[in-house]
Amino acid sequence: MRFCILILLLSIGFQYSQAQTPTVGGLYYAQTSPAGSGKSKVYTYLRLYIDGTAIAQFVNSDNAEAVSKWFGWGRKYSMRGRYDVDGGSIKIHLSNEGVPTDTKLEGISTRVLEGTLNEGKLCLSDSGNTQKYCYRFLETKDTTSFKFSALKPMITLPGDWRYNGVNAESRQVFFRNERGTGLAVTILEDKALDETKDLPGDYVKALAYYHWQADYLSEEPKVNVKLLKQAPEKGYLIWEAEVANSPVANTFLMACNNHLLYNLMLFNQAVSQERRMQMLEDIYNANKTNSESAN
């Protein structure tokens, strides 16, 4: 049941051959129905991610703030695909294949949006039409929620994260965010481990949980374990496991709160160690509050 560290560096994905890149961390939107057509207004919403993924939604609302709350990688969208950037040109290939609600109603359909990208500003035409629409950009501070099971609390992740599967042996649930950072989350009852079930105090349990895993990894000849921060008054600690001769470093936060053990692991070497630590603390603090209010 011990969890694993990521031995191969998570690719941060899409590599651009040119300097132009779309803006991530929000959504592009534009009214894309012809003005004065007599039909309902249609707005196209796009999210473009650092790994080259594109998702789209077409609605009659121009309230981008409201749409941003439900339109995202791990939430609702009607088409997905990829985008390619070549200098100041961009082409987005979209399909509703794999989106059950849309394919059931409309069958499989595809769209190609292409146009220009200049300093993050996006102007596109749809599938060869001559009419080009310029998109506004709304920066968002997204929140993604995920329910592990009926017996465990809702996990809240600041940002737009996509569920990437679960390791049945280690019980880690994997996510990836729009900037290519990977996250693995494990939540256990404190009585699930012999090492923690009879100990008094949250931090004592968190420390025992850390030693249970870190001591095990330290026995591996190519793994170096380093304790980065202890916060006894808050019931958590942060540590790192580095793989020798590899750019990989996995940063962990381990905690105990309300009889639950938390193991949060981040991996992305493009993000500084300081930033990884802050992200882990933000995720834990959000979920510690959730678990406290749920009990």
C-alpha positions in Angstrom: 0.0 0.0 0.0 3.1 2.3 0.0 2.7 5.0 -2.6 5.2 5.4 -5.4 7.3 8.4 -6.5 7.4 9.4 -10.1 10.6 8.1 -11.6 10.2 9.7 -15.1 9.9 13.4 -15.3 6.4 14.5 -16.1 6.5 16.2 -19.5 5.2 19.7 -19.3 4.0 18.9 -22.8 3.6 21.2 -25.7 6.9 22.7 -26.9 6.6 25.8 -29.1 9.0 26.3 -32.0 8.2 30.0 -32.0 7.9 32.7 -29.4 4.1 33.2 -29.7 2.1 31.3 -27.1 -1.5 31.5 -26.1 -2.4 32.8 -22.6 -3.3 30.0 -20.1 -5.0 30.2 -16.7 -8.3 31.4 -18.1 -10.6 31.3 -21.0 -11.0 33.0 -24.4 -14.5 34.0 -25.5 -16.3 35.8 -28.4 -19.7 36.2 -29.9 -19.5 34.0 -33.0 -23.0 34.3 -34.4 -23.4 36.9 -37.2 -24.7 40.3 -35.9 -28.3 40.9 -37.0 -28.9 37.3 -38.2 -32.2 37.1 -36.3 -30.9 34.0 -34.5 -30.0 33.6 -30.9 -26.5 34.9 -30.0 -23.9 32.2 -29.7 -20.7 32.7 -27.8 -17.7 30.4 -28.3 -15.5 29.7 -25.2 -12.0 28.2 -25.5 -9.5 27.1 -23.0 -6.0 26.4 -24.3 -3.5 24.5 -22.2 0.2 24.4 -22.0 0.4 20.8 -23.2 -1.4 21.7 -26.5 -4.9 20.6 -25.4 -7.8 22.7 -26.5 -11.4 22.5 -25.2 -14.5 24.4 -26.4 -18.0 25.2 -25.3 -20.8 27.0 -27.3 -23.5 28.8 -25.3 -25.8 31.8 -25.5 -24.3 33.5 -22.4 -21.8 36.3 -22.5 -21.2 36.0 -18.7 -17.6 34.6 -18.9 -17.2 34.7 -15.1 -20.2 32.3 -14.7 -19.2 30.1 -17.5 -15.7 29.7 -16.1 -17.1 28.0 -13.0 -18.3 25.0 -14.9 -16.3 25.0 -18.1 -12.9 23.3 -17.7 -10.6 20.3 -18.2 -12.1 18.2 -15.4 -15.6 19.7 -15.7 -17.9 20.3 -18.6 -17.1 21.0 -22.3 -18.6 20.0 -25.6 -15.5 19.6 -27.9 -11.9 18.9 -27.3 -8.7 18.6 -29.4 -5.3 20.2 -30.0 -3.9 23.4 -31.2 -0.7 24.2 -33.2 1.1 27.5 -33.3 3.4 28.5 -36.2 4.8 32.0 -35.7 1.8 34.2 -35.5 -0.7 31.7 -36.9 -2.8 29.2 -34.8 -5.0 26.3 -35.9 -7.3 24.5 -33.4 -8.7 21.1 -34.3 -11.8 20.2 -32.3 -14.1 17.1 -32.1 -17.0 16.0 -29.9 -15.9 12.4 -30.1 -15.5 11.1 -26.5 -18.0 13.6 -25.1 -21.1 11.3 -24.6 -23.8 13.9 -24.2 -22.9 15.7 -27.4 -22.3 12.7 -29.6 -25.6 11.2 -28.5 -27.5 14.3 -29.5 -25.6 15.4 -32.6 -23.4 12.5 -33.7 -19.7 13.0 -34.2 -18.8 16.4 -35.5 -15.5 18.3 -36.0 -14.5 22.0 -36.2 -11.3 23.7 -37.2 -10.7 27.3 -35.9 -7.7 29.1 -37.4 -6.4 32.6 -37.4 -3.7 34.7 -35.7 -2.1 34.9 -32.3 -0.3 38.1 -31.4 1.0 38.8 -27.9 -1.7 36.4 -26.5 -4.5 38.1 -28.5 -6.6 35.6 -30.5 -8.6 36.2 -33.7 -10.1 33.1 -35.4 -12.4 32.1 -38.2 -14.4 28.9 -38.1 -13.8 26.0 -40.6 -12.8 28.1 -43.6 -15.4 30.9 -43.1 -14.1 34.4 -44.0 -15.7 36.0 -40.9 -13.0 36.4 -38.2 -13.8 36.9 -34.6 -11.4 38.4 -32.0 -11.6 36.8 -28.6 -11.4 38.5 -25.2 -9.5 36.7 -22.4 -10.7 36.3 -18.8 -8.1 35.3 -16.3 -9.6 32.9 -13.7 -8.7 31.4 -10.4 -10.4 28.1 -10.9 -11.3 25.5 -8.3 -11.6 21.8 -9.1 -13.5 19.5 -6.7 -13.3 15.7 -6.6 -15.1 13.1 -4.4 -13.0 10.1 -3.5 -15.9 8.1 -2.2 -19.0 8.4 -0.1 -17.0 7.8 3.0 -14.3 10.4 2.3 -14.4 14.2 2.1 -14.5 16.2 -1.1 -11.0 17.2 -2.2 -10.7 20.8 -3.4 -7.9 21.8 -5.8 -7.1 25.5 -6.5 -6.9 25.8 -10.3 -8.1 23.7 -13.3 -7.1 20.1 -12.8 -7.9 17.0 -14.8 -8.4 13.6 -13.2 -5.7 11.2 -14.5 -6.5 7.9 -12.9 -5.9 6.0 -9.7 -3.2 3.6 -8.5 -5.2 0.8 -6.8 -2.1 -0.5 -4.9 -0.9 2.9 -3.4 -4.4 4.5 -3.4 -3.0 7.6 -5.0 -5.4 9.6 -7.2 -3.6 11.5 -9.9 -4.4 14.9 -11.4 -2.7 17.2 -13.8 -3.2 21.0 -14.1 -3.3 23.4 -17.0 0.4 24.2 -16.5 1.7 20.7 -16.7 2.0 20.1 -12.9 1.2 16.6 -11.7 -0.5 16.0 -8.3 -1.1 12.7 -6.5 -3.5 12.6 -3.5 -4.0 9.9 -0.9 -6.4 10.3 2.0 -6.6 7.5 4.6 -8.1 7.1 8.0 -5.5 7.3 10.7 -6.4 3.9 11.9 -5.6 2.4 8.5 -1.9 2.2 9.4 -0.5 0.3 12.4 2.2 3.0 12.6 -0.4 5.8 13.3 -3.5 4.4 14.7 -2.6 4.4 18.4 -0.5 7.6 18.5 -1.7 10.8 20.2 -1.9 14.1 18.3 -2.1 15.1 14.7 1.5 16.0 14.2 2.8 12.9 15.9 0.7 10.9 13.4 1.9 13.0 10.5 5.5 12.5 11.5 5.0 8.7 11.8 3.4 8.6 8.4 6.4 10.5 7.0 8.9 8.1 8.5 6.9 5.1 7.4 7.3 6.2 3.8 10.6 8.2 3.8 12.5 5.6 5.7 11.3 3.0 3.1 12.4 5.3 0.2 15.8 6.0 1.8 16.7 2.4 1.5 16.6 2.8 -2.3 20.2 3.5 -3.5 19.2 6.2 -6.0 16.7 8.1 -3.8 17.7 11.0 -1.6 15.1 12.1 1.0 15.2 15.6 2.5 12.9 17.2 5.1 12.0 20.7 4.0 9.6 22.1 6.5 7.9 21.1 9.8 4.7 22.8 11.0 3.8 20.9 14.3 1.2 23.5 15.3 -0.6 22.9 11.9 -0.2 19.1 11.9 1.9 18.8 8.7 5.4 18.6 7.3 6.9 18.9 3.8 9.6 16.8 2.3 11.2 15.9 -1.0 12.5 12.7 -2.6 15.1 13.2 -5.4 16.2 10.6 -7.8 20.0 10.5 -8.4 21.2 11.4 -11.9 17.7 12.5 -12.8 15.9 15.9 -12.9 13.0 14.4 -11.0 12.2 15.6 -7.5 8.8 14.8 -5.9 7.6 17.2 -3.2 5.3 15.9 -0.5 3.1 17.3 2.2 2.0 14.8 4.9 -0.6 15.7 7.5 -3.2 14.4 9.9 -6.5 16.2 10.5 -9.8 15.0 11.9 -8.5 11.4 12.0 -7.6 11.5 8.3 -4.0 11.1 7.0 -3.2 13.3 3.9 -0.4 12.6 1.5 -0.1 15.3 -1.3 2.6 14.9 -3.9 3.6 17.4 -6.6 5.9 16.9 -9.5 7.0 19.4 -12.1 10.6 20.6 -12.3 9.6 23.7 -14.2 8.0 24.9 -11.0 10.4 26.1 -8.3 10.7 24.2 -5.0 9.4 27.2 -3.1 6.3 27.4 -5.4 5.7 23.6 -5.1 5.7 24.0 -1.3 3.3 26.9 -1.4 0.9 25.0 -3.7 0.9 22.0 -1.4 0.2 24.3 1.6 -2.7 26.0 -0.3 -4.2 22.6 -1.3 -3.9 21.2 2.2 -5.3 24.4 3.9 -8.3 24.3 1.6 -9.0 20.7 2.4 -8.3 20.9 6.1 -11.0 23.6 6.3 -13.4 21.4 4.2 -12.9 18.4 6.5 -13.3 20.5 9.6 -16.6 22.0 8.4 -17.9 18.6 7.2 -17.6 17.0 10.7 
